[in-house]
Amino acid sequence: MNDAAPLNRYQLAELGSLLAEPARAAMLLMLTDGTSRPAGELAQAAGITPATASVHLHRLLDGGLLALQVQGRHRYYRLADERVAAMLESLALARAPALHRTPAKGDAQLRRARCCYRHLAGALGVAFCATLLQRDWLETDTRGLCLRPAGAEALASSGLALADASHLYGRSCVDWTERRMHLGGPLGVALTSAMFEAGWLRRLPPGRAVQPSVDGLRRLGSLGVQLD
């Protein structure tokens, strides 16, 4: 997505048309966890043929919503950048009141914990971010949110050590299910990656939902993070 100038009405209409096709929307949503996936996998998720998926993927590439990664003969598609994921999440805010109904099992898992372009979101992501702020482990400067030394020490003591954490910055990201802030940006991605590596979290395929382990919940609880 080009941020050199604001969208004009024709670009906005084109963006709307890209998102209005259910198959394209399904493929975009599958990629909001920050993964790169082949066309065949995206076609299966969207319930369309590989040939039809190819047409849709080309449109999304031309529209600036996707990026292509080529490895030898293999081609993998991912969201163009974190801003595309943030845009998709923000669009979901408009329909968030509908989620006050009794959620389906998949909805409940997504609301509890999920990945939003590789950083932790949902109730657990919001609770984690709130704890970092309440304990004064995050500070804000002109570059974004950064981890204070006391925060890095507390996380390391709980088994979540980050290399060069002082050089990573995050940003606030409004959670579409909780309507409160979770931590995005490079710092949010690094913390979430560290949680996966430490076994605090595991993915629940094939969607974006993640599940905290018993040990992960215990260690998060030792930091003051409470998940109802």
N, C-alpha and C positions, 0 to 999 in steps of 0.2 A: 504494500500500500504506500503510495507516495504522499509524504507529509509536507511537501514543499508549499502547498496551497490548500485552502479548505475545499471541501467537496462542493461542486456546483450542482444544480438540480438535475442535470443530465447524468452526472456521475453517481449521484445518489439513487436515481432511478435504475441505473445499471446495476448498482450494488444490490438493490432490492430484488431485481430480476434474478441475480445469481443465487440469492438466498431463498427465493420463492419456490424453487424446484425441490421437491422432497428428497430426491436421490442425491442432489448436490448437498443439501442440508445434512443428510445422514452421513455423508463422507466427511464433511467439515467437522461435525460433532465428534466423529470417531477420532479425529486428529487433535482435538482440543486437549488431550493429555500430553501433548508435546512429542509424540512418537512419529516415526517415519514408517510408512506402510506401502506395500506394492499395490498396483492397480487391482489385481485379482482379489485381494483381501478387502479392499474398499468396495469393489463391485458386490461382493458377497454381503457385506454389511448393509449396502443400499438395496439389495434385492434386485439387481439388474445384471444384464449380461456384460462381459468384459468389453465388448465393442461399444456398448452404450456408455459404460463407465469412462472409456477413453475420451469420448466426445465431451462429457461433462468435466473431466479433469483438465482437458485443454482449455475449456472456458474459464475454469477457476484459476488456472495458471495465467491466462491472458488478463483476467480481472485483478490480478495481484494478490489473491487470497491464499494461493499455494506456492510452494517452491519445490523444485525437483532436484533430487540427489541421485546421481548416476554412479554406480559401482560396477564396473565391467559391463556385463550385459543386463544387469539388474537396474531397475528404475524405482525409486522410492519417492513418495509424496509426503510432504509435511506442510503445516501452516507456514505462511510466509514469515511471520514473526510473532512475538508475544502480543503485539497490538491487535492482531486479528483475533486471537483467543480472547483478549479483553473485550473486544467489540461483541463477540458472540455471547460472552457472559453477560455483558451489560444489556443486550437485547432481551435476554431471559428475565431481567429484572421487571420488565413490563408485564410479564405473565406470572410473576412470583406469587401474587395473592391466590392464584388458582391452586397453589401447592398446599394451601391450608386444609384441603380436603384430606381424607384418610389416604396416605400415600401407598402406592404399590410397593412391593418388596424392593424392586430396583430403585424407585424414587427414594425410599428410606435409606438405602445404602449410599446413594449419591449425596443425600443431605447430611449424612453422618460424616463421611470422609471421602474425598475424591481428589484427583489431580486436575488442576487448572493450568494447562501449559507447563507441566513439570513442577509446579509448586502446590503445596498442600492447601486444599480448600474444604468447604463444608463446615459442619459444626466443630470438628477437631481443628481445622486450620484456623478458624476464628478464635477458638479458645487458646490455641498456642500463641497466636499473635497478641491477644489481649494480655496473656501472662507476661510476655516479653515487655510490653508497654507498662503494665502495672508495676512490674519489678524494676522499672527504669533500666532495662537491659538493652533497649533500643534508643537511639537518639537520631534526630533529624538535622541534616545540614543541607546545603544547596544542591548536593548530588543525590539526596534521597535518604532512606533509612539505613543506618549502619549499626552494627553490633558493638556495644560497649565492652571493654575488657572484662568487667564483672560478669556480663552475659556470656561471653565466650568461655570464661572459667566455669560458670555454672553448668553450661551445656557439656563441656569436656568432662566435668566431674560425674555427669550422668551417663557418659559414654558416647557423647556426640561431639567429637572433635572436628573442627574445620581448619584446613590449611589456608593461611592468608585471609582469614575472615575479615580483618581490618580493611582490606581493599575491596570488599564486596558491598554493594549497595542494593537495597530493595525499594519497593514502592508499595503504596497502599492500593489494594484491589478490593472493590466492594463485592462481597460474596452474594451471588444471586439468590441463594436459598436462605441465607441467614440475614441478609441486608445489613451486615456489619463488615468490618475490614478483616481481610486476611493478608498475609505478607507475600507479595509477588516480587518480580525482578530477579536479578542474579543471586541476591542473598536468599530469597525464598526458595529458589531452585536448588541452591547448594545445601540448604538445611534439609529440604525434602529428600534430596539424593542421599545425604548422610543417614537419614532415618531408614531408607530402604537398605542401604549397605549394612547398617547396624542391626537389621532385622526387626526394627520397630514397626515397620509397615510392610504389607505385601499387596500386590495388585489382585483385583478380582476380575479376571477376564470374562467377557471380551470388552467391557466398557471402561469407564474412567474411575469407577469406585475402587477404593482401597480399604484395607482392613488393618487396624492396629493389632499387633500381637499382644499377648498377655504381658510379656516383658516390656513391650513398648508402652503400654498403658501405665504400667508400674513406674517406669522411668519418667514418663511425662508427668505422672502424678507427683513424683518427687520434686519436680520443678514447679509444681503448683497448677498444672494444667488439669482441669476437670472436665470430663465428657459425660453429660447426663445420659 
